Amino acid sequence: MDTSSTFGASKPVVGMVHLPPLPGAPRYDPEGGRGRLHEVARRDAERLAAGGVDAVMVENFGDAPFFPDDVPKHVVAELTALARTVRDAAGLPTGVNVLRNDGAAAVAAAAAAGGDFVRVNVHVGARVADQGILEGKAHETARLRERIDAAGVRILADVDVKHSAPLADESYEAESLAESTERGLADAVVVSGTRTGRATALSDVERAVERRDESNLRVPVFVGSGVTAGTVDDLLSVADGVIVGTALKEGGETTNPVSVGRVEELVAAAERVR
């Protein structure tokens, strides 16, 4: 995958829109209703665009505890509507991540909302998380993408996703990048830290890039957590893109509104290596 064709930039900075709890989630606040959800999504999307990110991605961050791999239909409907709001507000390439691991829902929502990419936390293999054992369903996601005329929706697949542990031994993890792309047909891979906002070690990114090059794969490597204005230049000197959420929020708190100033600072730092 050529990042420029999907994200409109080489080494793109993807900004996160973390949604509040959606209707049906335990912590959903009915005050303001759906209108309030769209206001929050629109506000953060506009601020990310104003700060200079290259793309945006929306996810149901507030829906914990998450469904493992098959979110209800009403969640897909809400995310589709909100993804369209984000896309229209930002005017940028838009992605969808359906937590915890519903790749099919993400593809469907992105396609219907006019989105461009999705993130799938466990695309191949299996991981142990607080939702139990998460199993990759690349066989379903890839076929759905073709069936619903969504071939242009790119799949970004985590290779060692945060908030989880490998079910297989270390030898499998060494091959997971190749498995994701060669057999799972992912268009890009994502390397992240252990938790939301937790730094991704530069050595882990370097190792992923080395594995990619050793396998002669033409697939971008993204950094998926813990990117800050102080680390983005080092990370982008190795990686092909970054996905940033917490560092772009007021006070560096994940659930706070996006800060235009923080976005501008991080994008300026990224420009030094682009």
C-alpha positions in Angstrom: 0.0 0.0 0.0 1.2 3.5 -0.9 0.5 5.7 2.1 0.3 8.8 -0.1 -2.6 7.4 -2.1 -4.6 6.4 0.9 -3.6 9.2 3.4 -2.6 12.0 1.1 0.9 12.1 2.6 4.1 10.3 3.0 4.6 9.2 6.6 1.1 10.3 7.6 0.0 11.5 11.1 -3.5 9.9 11.9 -5.4 11.7 14.6 -7.9 9.8 16.8 -11.5 10.8 17.6 -12.3 8.9 20.8 -16.0 8.7 21.1 -17.9 8.9 24.4 -20.0 5.9 25.4 -22.6 5.2 22.7 -26.3 4.4 23.3 -26.5 1.0 24.9 -23.1 1.2 26.6 -23.1 1.2 30.5 -21.8 4.7 30.8 -23.8 6.3 28.1 -25.2 9.7 29.1 -28.6 10.3 27.7 -28.4 14.1 28.4 -27.9 15.6 25.0 -28.5 12.3 23.3 -27.1 11.5 19.9 -26.8 15.2 19.1 -24.2 15.6 21.8 -22.2 12.6 20.4 -22.1 14.2 17.0 -21.1 17.6 18.5 -18.1 15.9 20.3 -17.1 14.0 17.2 -17.4 17.1 15.0 -15.4 19.2 17.4 -12.5 16.8 17.7 -12.4 16.2 13.9 -12.4 19.9 13.2 -9.6 20.5 15.7 -7.5 17.7 14.3 -7.8 19.0 10.8 -7.1 22.6 12.0 -3.9 21.3 13.6 -2.7 19.7 10.4 -3.1 15.9 10.7 -3.2 14.0 7.5 -6.1 11.6 8.4 -8.5 10.9 11.2 -9.8 7.7 12.8 -12.9 7.2 14.9 -13.4 4.5 17.5 -16.0 3.6 20.1 -13.5 4.2 22.9 -16.1 4.9 25.6 -18.0 1.6 25.1 -16.1 -0.4 27.7 -16.6 -3.2 28.7 -16.2 -4.1 25.0 -17.9 -6.9 23.1 -15.1 -9.3 22.0 -15.7 -9.7 18.3 -19.3 -9.1 17.3 -20.8 -5.7 18.3 -24.6 -5.3 18.2 -26.2 -3.9 15.1 -27.0 -0.6 16.9 -23.3 0.0 17.5 -22.5 -0.4 13.9 -25.3 2.0 13.0 -24.1 4.6 15.5 -20.5 4.3 14.4 -21.4 4.6 10.7 -23.3 7.8 11.3 -20.6 9.2 13.5 -17.9 8.3 11.0 -19.7 10.2 8.3 -19.9 13.2 10.7 -16.1 13.0 11.3 -15.3 12.6 7.6 -17.4 15.6 6.7 -16.1 17.8 9.5 -12.4 17.0 8.9 -12.4 16.7 5.1 -9.6 14.2 5.4 -9.1 10.4 4.8 -11.1 8.7 7.5 -10.8 5.4 9.3 -12.8 3.3 11.7 -11.8 1.0 14.6 -14.5 -1.0 16.2 -13.5 -2.1 19.7 -12.7 -4.7 20.7 -12.1 -6.7 17.6 -15.0 -6.4 15.1 -13.2 -6.0 11.8 -16.3 -6.8 9.7 -18.2 -4.0 11.4 -15.4 -1.6 10.9 -15.2 -2.4 7.2 -19.0 -2.1 6.8 -19.1 1.2 8.7 -16.2 2.7 6.8 -17.6 1.7 3.5 -21.0 3.1 4.2 -19.6 6.4 5.6 -17.3 7.0 2.7 -14.2 6.1 4.8 -10.8 4.9 3.6 -9.3 2.5 6.1 -9.9 0.5 9.3 -7.8 -0.8 12.1 -8.2 -4.4 13.2 -6.7 -5.3 16.6 -6.4 -9.0 16.0 -6.5 -9.8 12.3 -4.7 -13.1 12.4 -3.7 -15.5 15.2 -5.1 -15.2 18.7 -4.5 -13.0 21.8 -5.6 -13.1 25.4 -7.3 -9.9 26.6 -9.8 -8.8 29.2 -12.6 -9.9 26.8 -11.1 -13.4 26.8 -9.5 -15.0 23.8 -9.6 -12.9 20.7 -9.3 -14.7 17.4 -8.3 -13.2 14.1 -11.0 -13.4 11.4 -9.1 -12.3 8.4 -10.9 -14.8 6.3 -14.3 -13.1 7.1 -13.1 -9.5 6.9 -11.3 -9.9 3.6 -14.2 -11.6 2.0 -16.7 -9.1 3.3 -14.6 -6.3 1.9 -14.9 -7.7 -1.6 -18.5 -8.7 -1.2 -19.8 -5.2 -0.3 -17.7 -3.4 -2.9 -15.3 -1.9 -0.3 -12.0 -3.0 -1.9 -10.7 0.6 -1.4 -11.0 0.4 2.4 -7.5 -0.5 3.6 -6.9 -2.8 6.5 -4.3 -1.7 9.2 -3.7 -4.8 11.3 -2.0 -4.8 14.7 0.8 -7.4 15.1 1.1 -7.3 18.9 -1.9 -5.3 20.0 -2.0 -3.3 23.3 -4.1 -4.5 26.2 -3.4 -8.2 25.4 -0.9 -11.0 25.5 0.1 -13.6 22.9 -1.6 -16.9 23.1 1.0 -18.6 21.0 4.7 -18.8 21.9 7.3 -16.2 20.9 8.2 -17.9 17.7 4.7 -17.1 16.4 5.1 -13.5 17.2 8.2 -13.4 15.1 6.1 -14.4 12.1 3.0 -12.4 12.8 3.8 -9.5 10.6 4.3 -11.7 7.6 1.2 -13.7 8.5 -0.9 -10.6 8.7 0.1 -9.4 5.3 0.8 -12.5 3.2 -2.0 -14.7 4.5 -4.3 -12.1 6.1 -4.1 -9.7 3.2 -3.6 -6.7 5.5 -2.5 -3.5 3.7 -0.4 -2.2 6.6 0.6 -3.3 10.1 0.5 -1.4 13.4 3.0 -1.7 16.3 2.0 -0.4 19.7 2.8 -0.2 23.4 1.1 -2.3 26.0 -1.7 0.2 26.8 -3.5 3.2 25.4 -1.1 6.1 25.6 1.8 3.9 26.5 4.9 4.6 24.5 5.9 2.2 21.7 9.5 1.3 22.0 11.6 2.5 19.1 13.4 -0.9 19.2 10.0 -2.7 18.6 9.4 -0.5 15.5 12.9 -1.2 14.2 12.4 -4.9 14.7 9.0 -4.8 12.8 10.6 -2.9 9.9 13.5 -5.4 9.8 11.1 -8.3 9.7 9.2 -6.7 6.9 12.3 -6.0 4.9 13.7 -9.5 5.5 10.4 -11.0 4.2 10.5 -8.7 1.1 7.1 -7.3 2.0 5.8 -4.0 0.6 3.7 -3.0 3.6 3.8 0.2 5.7 4.5 -0.1 9.4 2.6 2.3 11.7 3.1 3.2 15.3 -0.2 2.8 17.2 0.3 4.2 20.7 2.2 6.6 22.9 3.4 8.9 20.2 4.2 12.4 21.4 5.7 15.6 20.0 9.0 14.6 21.7 9.1 11.2 20.1 7.4 11.4 16.7 10.4 12.5 14.7 12.5 9.5 16.0 9.6 7.1 15.3 8.9 8.5 11.8 12.6 8.2 11.0 11.9 4.4 11.0 8.1 3.9 10.7 5.9 4.8 7.8 3.1 6.5 9.8 1.8 7.2 13.3 -1.7 7.0 14.9 -2.0 9.5 17.7 -4.7 10.0 20.3 -3.8 10.8 23.9 -0.9 13.2 23.2 -3.3 15.4 21.2 -5.8 15.9 24.0 -6.0 18.8 26.4 -3.7 18.0 29.4 -2.6 14.7 27.7 -5.8 13.0 29.0 -7.4 10.5 26.5 -11.0 11.5 27.3 -10.4 15.2 27.0 -11.1 17.3 23.9 -8.5 17.6 21.2 -6.1 20.5 21.6 -5.3 22.3 18.4 -2.0 23.6 19.9 -0.9 20.1 20.8 -1.8 18.8 17.3 0.2 21.7 15.7 3.2 20.9 17.9 3.2 17.2 17.1 2.7 17.8 13.3 5.5 20.4 13.3 7.8 17.8 14.9 6.8 15.2 12.3 7.6 17.6 9.5 11.2 17.5 10.5 11.6 14.0 9.1 9.0 14.2 6.3 
